[in-house]
């Protein structure tokens, strides 16, 4: 059998490429290397701006030309780094040589030794990972999540009054509205989104074991922790002052746990939507030319929600692995985190793919209110809760002497269906005040929704 041409091993780089492509701008190998170049270049500019070791600040022209090394990072840059790393067997060292080469092209060989000055690889990596994860989160992943939140919020408002039978423990229960029920997901996700938005993105820049030892020997009079803090913060990151050789990754653990939490809520949304579709509460809108089943022409499979469910499970497993691994390192450092962090993009990719499917899925269903109405009308026994609660209130107010309202309603409703006529006849025979009786006689399963509509409209 002939060997296949080289093909993507991951579906994220194959059939799902279009849905996750925005992440590759940041979380791909090329995206990481471009950001490493950015850190190295900005460190040179920061040192020369301070006239360290007798240097002078670079001209605006030289700064722009040097920054072009990452601002105009292209396929030629990727290839150059690939060839150099094949020799160095060290990705960050290849980046250092790349920046030195750019300095040489610009006639700035005199400051070449400021490239990677005082840095351990983790100084550059911690800032680069913080930047790419920050940008991927805030510019790609979080906006996608907010699109789902907005879709749910819009649905909640539009269907605030759409009464539906609830199901607690899978059994008919006190009604709600579909707007309120899906609005719950918007409410939950918005809270988590705010937490993610406020997450810290930290970097360290303190040398081989976090002590600035080489820096102090090279320039004892310089306040190196202050220089490092100002540099890290100039990149838009938070500064981690006390570390080992590596940045401790706690901010990453916190972020990935929050994203995994959001994924759990989204997974709940996917399974609920699947269930509502199976109950015919939602009708799926046919897509022209699409095949629902390979053998049963009548079917429209809820593939968007099934796909989301599966990808959220994969993303959750990867995010959990990242959190578990990154929280620890042997002594001052080991390289376990290095291999682990290379899969950040994979975890984000499966999560983003799930969000994309949920967003699309929510536009491909329509509410079947007639099914909801029929379900409500077939379950008058759910008014047992309302009736026994009103009777309790009447007993307290001295307008009834019924001794055990709960037992009375349990005998009427548990284990069998009760129709409208039977329920009204039962209410007519209750020993309660006339105003309360009339209120119960006017009640139907479709109107027994409390403040659900108001809650939905307030989301």
Secondary structure, 3 states (H helix, E strand, C coil): CCCCCCCCCCHHHCCCHHHHHHHHHHHCHHHHHHHHHHHHHHHHHHHHHCCHHHCCCCCHHHHHHHHHHHHCCCHHHHHHHHHHHHHHCCHHHHHHHHHHHHHHHCCCHHHHHHCCCCCCHHHHHHHHHHHHHHHHHHHHHHHHHHHHHHHHHHHHHHCCCCEEEEEECCEEEEEEEHHHHHHHHHHHHHHHHHHHHCCCCEECCCCCCCCCHHHHHHCCCCCHHHHHHHHHHHCCCEECCCCCCCCCCHHHHHHHHHHHHHHHHHHHHHHHHHHHHHCCCEEECCCCCCCCCCCCCCCCCCHHHHHHHHHHHHHHHHHHHHHHHHCCCCCCCCCHHHHHHCCHHHHHHHHHHHHHHHHHHHCCEEECHHHHHHHHHCCHHHHHHHHHHHHHHHHHCCCCCCCCHHHHHHHHHCCCCCCHHHHHHHHHCCCCCHHHHHHHHHCCCCCCCCCHHHHHHCC
